[in-house]
Amino acid sequence: MDLEAAAGELGLERDEFLELLTLFLDTAAGDLASLKAAVGAGDAKTAAVAAHSLKGAALNLGFMELGHAAREVEVAAKGARLADAGEHLVALEGKLQDLAQACRP
């Protein structure tokens, strides 16, 4: 990932972007844990809220693929299709891991 380019698209310096990225990844980890727990417990409403939160943060930072993956989970959860949400959750988790690895110095 080109951190300078990503930062520039948001009008930020590289260090500012890294701070936001670290905050995002920490928050995303919490949202992901909530999402997994909700899907596992059959709680579609909580799953949809957690996926929505993750989607919004990802899209605001320009992580389009991640945001779209979170949207897939959100849509499935809102439709009470938790089996589908669980499948999309696997892809979402992979994209989060890829992002975390891509941003390591």
Residue frames as a rotation matrix with the C-alpha (Angstrom) as fourth column:
MET 1
0.584 0.812 0.000 0.00
0.812 -0.584 0.000 0.00
0.000 0.000 -1.000 0.00
ASP 2
-0.399 -0.659 0.637 1.31
0.632 -0.701 -0.330 3.42
0.664 0.270 0.697 -0.91
LEU 3
-0.018 0.391 -0.920 0.79
0.972 -0.208 -0.108 5.30
-0.234 -0.896 -0.377 2.35
GLU 4
-0.764 -0.318 -0.562 1.82
0.229 -0.947 0.225 8.64
-0.603 0.043 0.796 0.91
ALA 5
-0.877 0.476 0.068 -0.72
-0.025 -0.186 0.982 8.35
0.481 0.859 0.175 -1.90
ALA 6
-0.129 0.863 -0.489 -3.48
0.802 0.381 0.460 7.22
0.584 -0.332 -0.741 0.46
ALA 7
-0.220 -0.027 -0.975 -2.68
0.806 -0.568 -0.166 10.07
-0.549 -0.822 0.147 2.83
GLY 8
-0.946 -0.227 -0.232 -2.59
0.060 -0.825 0.562 12.57
-0.319 0.518 0.794 -0.02
GLU 9
-0.616 0.779 0.121 -6.03
0.364 0.145 0.920 11.52
0.699 0.611 -0.372 -1.23
LEU 10
0.307 0.724 -0.618 -7.37
0.903 -0.017 0.429 12.49
0.300 -0.690 -0.659 2.19
GLY 11
0.513 -0.177 0.840 -5.32
-0.020 -0.981 -0.194 15.67
0.858 0.083 -0.506 2.39
LEU 12
0.969 -0.169 0.179 -3.19
-0.171 0.063 0.983 14.31
-0.177 -0.984 0.033 5.24
GLU 13
0.042 -0.995 -0.085 0.47
-0.977 -0.024 -0.211 13.92
0.208 0.092 -0.974 5.94
ARG 14
-0.122 -0.166 -0.979 1.81
-0.244 0.961 -0.132 10.35
0.962 0.223 -0.158 6.10
ASP 15
-0.939 -0.300 -0.170 2.12
0.088 0.267 -0.960 10.42
0.333 -0.916 -0.224 9.91
GLU 16
-0.542 0.820 0.186 -1.42
-0.777 -0.405 -0.481 11.73
-0.319 -0.405 0.857 10.32
PHE 17
0.198 0.608 -0.769 -2.70
-0.834 0.517 0.194 8.99
0.515 0.603 0.609 8.05
LEU 18
-0.478 -0.452 -0.753 -0.78
-0.012 0.860 -0.509 6.35
0.878 -0.234 -0.417 10.01
GLU 19
-0.950 0.194 0.246 -2.42
-0.278 -0.159 -0.947 7.57
-0.145 -0.968 0.205 13.22
LEU 20
-0.071 0.984 -0.165 -5.86
-0.974 -0.104 -0.203 7.30
-0.217 0.146 0.965 11.61
LEU 21
0.065 0.026 -0.998 -5.00
-0.590 0.807 -0.017 3.91
0.805 0.590 0.068 10.18
THR 22
-0.857 -0.420 -0.298 -3.90
0.009 0.566 -0.824 2.61
0.515 -0.709 -0.481 13.57
LEU 23
-0.693 0.682 0.233 -7.10
-0.547 -0.288 -0.786 3.90
-0.469 -0.672 0.573 15.14
PHE 24
0.115 0.749 -0.653 -9.14
-0.979 0.196 0.052 2.36
0.167 0.633 0.756 12.33
LEU 25
-0.252 -0.281 -0.926 -7.47
-0.302 0.932 -0.200 -1.04
0.919 0.229 -0.320 12.69
ASP 26
-0.996 -0.091 0.014 -7.99
-0.035 0.233 -0.972 -1.01
0.085 -0.968 -0.235 16.47
THR 27
-0.395 0.919 0.004 -11.64
-0.749 -0.320 -0.581 -0.02
-0.532 -0.233 0.814 16.11
ALA 28
0.073 0.393 -0.917 -12.15
-0.886 0.448 0.121 -2.50
0.458 0.803 0.380 13.28
ALA 29
-0.756 -0.390 -0.525 -10.84
-0.119 0.871 -0.476 -5.29
0.643 -0.298 -0.705 15.49
GLY 30
-0.863 0.488 0.130 -13.51
-0.161 -0.021 -0.987 -4.46
-0.479 -0.873 0.096 18.06
ASP 31
-0.044 0.867 -0.496 -16.22
-0.937 -0.208 -0.281 -4.21
-0.347 0.452 0.822 15.41
LEU 32
-0.229 -0.121 -0.966 -15.10
-0.659 0.750 0.063 -7.52
0.716 0.651 -0.252 13.94
ALA 33
-0.977 -0.134 -0.164 -15.25
0.034 0.664 -0.747 -9.20
0.209 -0.735 -0.645 17.35
SER 34
-0.533 0.846 -0.002 -18.76
-0.441 -0.280 -0.853 -7.80
-0.722 -0.453 0.522 17.92
LEU 35
0.004 0.499 -0.867 -19.78
-0.999 0.036 0.017 -8.90
0.040 0.866 0.499 14.46
LYS 36
-0.593 -0.300 -0.748 -18.51
-0.341 0.934 -0.104 -12.45
0.730 0.193 -0.656 14.93
ALA 37
-0.972 0.232 0.026 -20.21
0.054 0.332 -0.942 -12.72
-0.227 -0.914 -0.335 18.32
ALA 38
-0.297 0.917 -0.266 -23.49
-0.695 -0.399 -0.599 -11.38
-0.655 0.007 0.756 16.96
VAL 39
-0.061 0.235 -0.970 -23.49
-0.889 0.429 0.160 -13.72
0.454 0.872 0.183 13.97
GLY 40
-0.792 -0.340 -0.507 -22.61
-0.110 0.896 -0.430 -16.62
0.600 -0.285 -0.747 16.26
ALA 41
-0.876 0.479 -0.046 -25.44
0.084 0.058 -0.995 -15.71
-0.474 -0.876 -0.091 18.63
GLY 42
-0.422 0.744 0.518 -27.96
0.900 0.275 0.338 -15.24
0.110 0.609 -0.786 15.84
ASP 43
0.150 0.411 -0.899 -28.30
0.557 -0.787 -0.266 -11.52
-0.817 -0.461 -0.346 16.61
ALA 44
0.066 -0.070 0.995 -28.91
0.992 -0.105 -0.073 -10.02
0.109 0.992 0.062 13.18
LYS 45
0.903 0.347 0.253 -29.56
0.325 -0.937 0.128 -6.48
0.281 -0.033 -0.959 14.48
THR 46
0.685 -0.710 -0.162 -26.25
-0.147 -0.353 0.924 -6.22
-0.714 -0.609 -0.346 16.36
ALA 47
-0.054 -0.700 0.713 -24.42
0.722 0.466 0.512 -7.79
-0.690 0.542 0.480 13.42
ALA 48
0.400 0.284 0.871 -25.88
0.863 -0.437 -0.254 -5.22
0.309 0.854 -0.420 11.04
VAL 49
0.999 -0.029 -0.014 -24.89
-0.021 -0.913 0.407 -2.34
-0.025 -0.407 -0.913 13.34
ALA 50
0.359 -0.930 0.076 -21.30
0.043 0.098 0.994 -3.58
-0.933 -0.353 0.075 13.69
ALA 51
-0.089 -0.356 0.930 -20.98
0.922 0.325 0.212 -4.16
-0.378 0.876 0.299 9.94
HIS 52
0.727 0.437 0.530 -22.41
0.607 -0.769 -0.199 -0.70
0.321 0.466 -0.824 9.24
SER 53
0.864 -0.450 -0.227 -19.87
-0.147 -0.656 0.740 0.92
-0.482 -0.606 -0.633 11.57
LEU 54
-0.014 -0.913 0.407 -17.00
0.330 0.380 0.864 -0.90
-0.944 0.146 0.296 9.92
LYS 55
0.170 0.175 0.970 -18.31
0.983 0.038 -0.179 -0.09
-0.068 0.984 -0.166 6.45
GLY 56
0.942 0.290 0.171 -18.56
0.302 -0.952 -0.053 3.63
0.147 0.102 -0.984 7.14
ALA 57
0.599 -0.783 -0.168 -15.09
-0.236 -0.373 0.897 3.91
-0.765 -0.498 -0.408 8.64
ALA 58
-0.120 -0.667 0.736 -13.52
0.592 0.547 0.592 1.94
-0.797 0.506 0.329 5.80
LEU 59
0.334 0.321 0.886 -15.19
0.933 -0.250 -0.260 3.97
0.138 0.913 -0.383 3.08
ASN 60
0.991 0.040 -0.128 -14.31
0.072 -0.966 0.249 7.26
-0.114 -0.256 -0.960 4.79
LEU 61
0.289 -0.956 -0.044 -10.65
-0.290 -0.131 0.948 6.29
-0.912 -0.262 -0.316 4.69
GLY 62
0.198 -0.156 -0.968 -10.83
-0.971 -0.163 -0.173 5.17
-0.130 0.974 -0.184 1.08
PHE 63
-0.825 -0.417 0.381 -10.65
-0.399 0.908 0.131 1.42
-0.400 -0.044 -0.915 1.73
MET 64
-0.213 0.831 -0.514 -13.28
-0.976 -0.163 0.142 0.66
0.034 0.532 0.846 -0.87
GLU 65
-0.300 0.079 -0.951 -12.90
-0.303 0.937 0.174 -3.12
0.904 0.340 -0.257 -1.09
LEU 66
-0.920 -0.077 -0.383 -13.07
0.330 0.372 -0.868 -3.42
0.210 -0.925 -0.317 2.68
GLY 67
-0.713 0.693 -0.107 -16.11
-0.526 -0.629 -0.573 -1.14
-0.465 -0.352 0.812 2.80
HIS 68
-0.132 0.666 -0.734 -17.88
-0.897 0.235 0.374 -3.17
0.421 0.708 0.567 0.14
ALA 69
-0.562 -0.122 -0.818 -17.13
0.101 0.972 -0.214 -6.40
0.821 -0.203 -0.534 1.99
ALA 70
-0.955 0.237 -0.180 -18.60
0.153 -0.128 -0.980 -4.91
-0.255 -0.963 0.086 5.17
ARG 71
-0.459 0.825 -0.329 -21.65
-0.868 -0.495 -0.030 -3.79
-0.188 0.272 0.944 3.19
GLU 72
-0.303 0.321 -0.897 -22.22
-0.433 0.793 0.430 -7.39
0.849 0.518 -0.101 2.05
VAL 73
-0.796 -0.008 -0.605 -22.25
0.489 0.580 -0.651 -8.51
0.356 -0.814 -0.458 5.69
GLU 74
-0.862 0.471 -0.188 -24.54
-0.227 -0.689 -0.688 -5.63
-0.454 -0.550 0.701 6.65
VAL 75
-0.357 0.754 -0.552 -27.06
-0.899 -0.117 0.421 -6.37
0.253 0.647 0.719 3.88
ALA 76
-0.388 0.173 -0.905 -27.16
0.007 0.983 0.185 -10.07
0.921 0.066 -0.383 4.77
ALA 77
-0.881 0.022 -0.473 -27.59
0.471 0.140 -0.871 -9.28
0.047 -0.990 -0.133 8.46
LYS 78
-0.739 0.647 -0.189 -30.35
-0.570 -0.750 -0.336 -6.75
-0.359 -0.140 0.923 7.80
GLY 79
-0.101 0.695 -0.711 -32.13
-0.828 0.338 0.448 -9.45
0.552 0.634 0.542 5.82
ALA 80
0.340 0.170 0.925 -31.70
-0.835 0.507 0.214 -11.86
-0.433 -0.845 0.314 8.76
ARG 81
0.904 -0.173 -0.390 -29.60
-0.117 0.779 -0.617 -14.12
0.410 0.603 0.684 6.50
LEU 82
0.640 -0.657 0.399 -26.95
-0.672 -0.227 0.705 -14.86
-0.372 -0.719 -0.587 9.11
ALA 83
0.512 -0.483 0.711 -25.54
0.473 0.849 0.236 -17.86
-0.717 0.216 0.663 7.22
ASP 84
0.616 -0.258 0.744 -24.79
0.667 -0.331 -0.667 -15.51
0.419 0.908 -0.031 4.32
ALA 85
0.846 -0.301 0.441 -23.47
-0.435 -0.867 0.242 -12.88
0.309 -0.396 -0.864 6.74
GLY 86
0.644 -0.610 0.462 -21.11
-0.183 0.463 0.867 -15.48
-0.743 -0.643 0.186 8.18
GLU 87
0.461 -0.460 0.759 -19.78
0.845 0.489 -0.217 -16.34
-0.271 0.741 0.614 4.72
HIS 88
0.640 -0.193 0.744 -19.22
0.307 -0.823 -0.478 -12.67
0.704 0.534 -0.467 3.89
LEU 89
0.919 -0.283 0.276 -17.63
-0.376 -0.416 0.828 -12.21
-0.119 -0.864 -0.489 7.31
VAL 90
0.522 -0.758 0.392 -14.83
0.562 0.651 0.511 -14.61
-0.642 -0.047 0.765 6.33
ALA 91
0.260 -0.390 0.884 -14.02
0.875 -0.292 -0.386 -12.43
0.409 0.873 0.265 3.30
LEU 92
0.800 0.102 0.591 -14.23
-0.076 -0.960 0.269 -9.27
0.595 -0.261 -0.761 5.40
GLU 93
0.854 -0.504 0.130 -11.83
-0.082 0.116 0.990 -10.64
-0.514 -0.856 0.058 7.97
GLY 94
0.308 -0.752 0.583 -9.37
0.886 0.449 0.111 -11.58
-0.345 0.482 0.805 5.22
LYS 95
0.389 -0.118 0.914 -9.48
0.569 -0.749 -0.339 -8.06
0.724 0.652 -0.224 3.78
LEU 96
0.935 -0.067 0.350 -8.83
-0.304 -0.658 0.688 -6.57
0.184 -0.750 -0.636 7.22
GLN 97
0.622 -0.748 0.234 -5.84
0.306 0.506 0.806 -8.87
-0.721 -0.430 0.543 7.68
ASP 98
0.257 -0.508 0.822 -4.53
0.959 0.027 -0.282 -7.93
0.121 0.861 0.494 4.24
LEU 99
0.679 0.059 0.732 -4.84
0.123 -0.992 -0.034 -4.24
0.724 0.113 -0.680 5.07
ALA 100
0.922 -0.341 0.186 -3.02
-0.256 -0.174 0.951 -4.66
-0.292 -0.924 -0.248 8.38
GLN 101
0.392 -0.810 0.437 -0.19
0.654 0.579 0.486 -6.54
-0.647 0.095 0.757 6.67
ALA 102
0.351 -0.217 0.911 0.06
0.841 -0.355 -0.408 -4.05
0.411 0.910 0.058 3.81
CYS 103
0.760 0.049 0.648 0.50
-0.094 -0.978 0.184 -1.20
0.643 -0.201 -0.739 6.27
ARG 104
0.814 -0.544 -0.203 3.29
0.395 0.262 0.881 -2.70
-0.426 -0.797 0.428 8.29
PRO 105
0.665 -0.610 -0.431 6.55
-0.669 -0.743 0.018 -0.80
-0.331 0.277 -0.902 7.90
